Amino acid sequence: MTVEVIEADRTWMGNEFTSGVQLAIGEDGRIEAAGALGRTPTRRLRRVALLPGFVNTHSHAFQRGLRGYGELFPAGA
C-alpha cells in the first residue's frame, strides 16, 4: 500500500532531468514505483531536483596489507 506520492520539479531518470515524475513510497519507506504515475502528489517539492542516493562502495581492505609497516622507522628518525 502506497503511503506517499512525491513529485519534484525535476527528477534524474538515468540520462536527463525529467519533469512530471512521481515516486510512490511504500509503508516500509522504499520506492514502489517511479514515473508518470498519474496520481495526486501527497508531497510536492517545488524548486527541487531529485537525484538517486549514491552508494558508498569504497574499501579499506588495502590497509590490512599495510598493517604494521608504518611503525618501522629508520634509525635516527
HUDA-V770500 format. One record per helix or strand of 3 or more residues. SS is the DSSP state (@ for helix, = for strand). FROM is the first residue (numbers start at 1). TO is the last residue. Records with the same first field share a line. If there is no record, write none. Layout:
SS=FROM-TO, FROM-TO
This chain:
==2-12, 22-26, 31-35, 43-50
@=61-66, 69-71
